[in-house]
Amino acid sequence: MKHYKKIFQEEKRILPYIPAPTAKIVSLVGPGDDPVNDDIHNIGIYIRDIHGQTSVELALQFKDKLEEFINVLKKFPIHRSHAERRFVYKMMKTMPDLSSQLTREDFRALSRNITVETWLRGTTVIANEGFYIILKGSVRPRCKVYKKMIELVSTDFFSAQSSERSSEEEFFQEKPLTEYRSLLNPHYVILGPWNGFGTLIELPEPKMGSNLYALTMEDDCQLLKINAKEYAKVKKEQAKMEKLIREQLIHKCPYYRNWPKLSVDELTVHIKWRRYPPGHVLVTDGEIIPFVAYIQSGFCKVYREVIGLIKYRLRKMKKKRKRVFMGKLQEKESFGEISVLLQIPFTCTIITGSEVELGIIDAEDMLELDWVTRKLVLQTAEQTFGYLTDEDVQNEYIARQRYKEWKIFKDKIIQSSLDCRGIIPGSGRWSHSWRIKENSKKSSADN
């Protein structure tokens, strides 16, 4: 029995939230085991330990949130407060059908204008112009056999990925139902609350008398609807904003400030966003960089390598390659154009100094640009810290080594002076107990 207790303790850490009444579990006590408390087999106890509430209490709490969610959606979008919009946004992110298809920007845009529709029992909805989420009630599909319904996946019903196909035959397969008796009979599939159906891509209307995209209401239903036209409008606005951000990124770089818009558009098409943590080596001295980078946020440190002499014991010296810090690349600066276009090794080592977001263009895309754009890049761009000579790097290295030696010598002299006088910081004359001095003054004044 101890073995079963240990299993329950391990499972309660990963037990998901189930908004349903307490379930009964078959007793695991064997014929030779001692009788134990029946509460061990009550899953509601373990749910209460995880969430601080029983499954019934969680279900009631979820029901109250759902009622509040429906009441907010019944309002006109312009009449909703900021807190209500935030509440709609959070509730939408908990819907698995939407979270698997939409991005954070999509949620923020769509949560402002979504509405709720009421459908009476027995009515039919044609789901070819939007995506629906069932909030209340149940829905029965009237279509034949849908491919993903066979796989017991109702969350992707009429999903956007499948709706990109053109012909109706690719959506549905008219196969004998006896072939699927062992799996699922689609005519008896019922979609309940929090299930979704429809498409985010507008599809043509079905033919007269066709059950394609048709679903029947089994109860009085409340459906959240995302209009396909509204979604297309949101994606269009996002694409326009993304293009503007990329144009600003390139135009603000020193080499591209006077570029014509047509040439900038040739570059913005190939930009991809990348994030790198602090301390990541982007390119090493002597390598051909595989991309051209434009810094959107953060900064990078630039190092040059030099051969220096290191002292060892017994007055021995050894040569070693050392990296010398030469400067930084700040926001709205670029690097890598000359190395990619001319296929020459990079002369610096670039390491991220903070979390960096880069807009990069791969070397293959850069070399496939038209010859006018490539010539323009070669005329305007320069090598990263290309003005530095080997003598400048050596002088910088010598100056840093002298400062380092001076700091070591200074600390050593100060420490030896303190040790010679027997001075230990934090004790003796270095520590002042002001309370003792004040008490001694008071006692002497009293005397």
C-alpha positions, 0 to 999 in steps of 0.5 A, a space after each residue: 500500500 505504501 507503493 500506491 501512496 508514493 505513486 499518488 504523491 508523485 502524480 499530484 505534482 503534474 495533475 492537470 486542472 479538471 473542472 469536473 465533479 470528483 471522480 471515483 477510483 477503483 480500490 487498489 487494496 489487494 486481498 492480503 493488504 490491510 484496509 486503509 482510509 477510503 480518502 486515499 482513493 478520492 482524487 478530489 483530495 489531491 486536486 485540493 492539495 495542488 490548487 488549494 480548492 476541490 475540483 467542485 470549487 474549481 469548476 464553480 469558479 470557472 463557471 463564474 469566470 465564464 459567465 463574466 466572460 460572456 457578459 463582457 463579450 455582449 458589450 460593444 467593443 468600444 464600451 469595454 474598459 481596459 480591465 475588461 479588454 485585459 480579461 478577454 485577452 487572458 481568457 482567449 489565451 486559455 483556449 487551446 484551439 486559439 493558442 495553437 494557431 495564434 501569436 501574442 500579437 494576434 491575441 492582442 489585436 483580435 481581443 479588442 473586437 471579438 463578439 459572442 453570438 447566440 444560436 438556438 437549438 436546432 439551428 445550423 451554422 455555416 462555418 466558412 467565414 470565421 472561427 468559432 469557440 463554443 462557450 455554452 452548449 454543444 454542437 454536432 457536425 453535419 458533414 461526412 468524415 473529416 480527416 482529423 475527426 478520425 484522429 479524435 482531434 476536434 480542436 483543429 476542426 476546419 483548421 486554417 492549415 487544412 482550409 488552404 486546400 482548394 477542392 472540397 474532396 481534399 477536405 472530406 473523404 466519403 468512405 464507408 462508415 464501417 471502415 471507421 467503426 473501430 475508431 470513431 463515427 463522426 456523425 455522433 461526435 459532439 463538440 462541447 464547451 471550449 472546442 473550436 470549429 471553422 477557419 481563419 481563412 475565408 472560404 467559398 460558400 458551399 453548394 446548395 444542399 451541401 452539408 460542407 462546413 455545416 454544424 447543428 446546435 444540440 442546445 441553446 449555444 453561446 459562440 465566440 466568433 472571430 471573423 475571417 475578414 477581421 483576421 485578414 485585416 489584422 495580419 495585413 496591418 501586422 505585415 505593414 508594421 513589420 515592414 515599417 520596422 525593418 525599413 527604420 532599422 536599415 535607414 537609421 544605420 549610418 551607411 544607409 541613411 541616404 539610400 533610396 527606398 527602392 534599394 532599402 526594400 530589396 534588403 527588408 524582404 530578406 531580414 530575419 530576427 534573431 536573439 542572442 544572450 550576453 557573451 555569445 560569440 557572433 564572429 571570430 577573427 579570421 572567419 568569413 561571417 555567414 550573415 550581415 547583421 543590423 542591431 535592433 537592441 543591445 550592444 556588442 563588444 569588438 575585440 582584436 587579437 594580438 600576439 603578446 608576451 607572458 611572463 613565467 617563472 625563472 624569467 621565461 617568456 612565452 608568446 600567446 594570442 590575446 584579445 584586446 577590447 577596442 570598442 562597441 557596436 551600439 544600436 542601429 549599427 551594422 556589420 558584415 557587409 564587406 566580409 560577405 560580399 567580397 568573401 574576405 575574413 573578418 578582422 575582428 571578434 564580435 561578442 554580445 555585451 548584453 541580450 541582443 536582437 539582430 536583424 540578419 540577412 543570410 550570406 546566400 540572400 545577400 549574394 543573390 541581390 541584384 548587382 546595383 544593390 550590391 555595388 551600392 552596399 560596397 560603396 557605402 559600407 566599411 569594414 568594422 573598425 577597419 581604420 585600426 592598424 596593427 600598431 594601434 592594437 599593440 599600443 592599446 594592448 601595452 597600455 592595458 597591460 601597464 595599467 594592470 601591472 600598476 594596479 597589481 603593484 599598488 595593491 601589493 604595496 598597500 597590503 604590505 604597508 598594512 601588514 607591516 604596521 599590524 593593521 587589520 581592517 575591521 579591528 583595532 583603531 580601524 573599528 570605532 564603537 561610538 556607543 562605548 565612547 559616548 557612555 564613557 563621556 557620560 560617566 566621566 561627566 557624572 563623576 
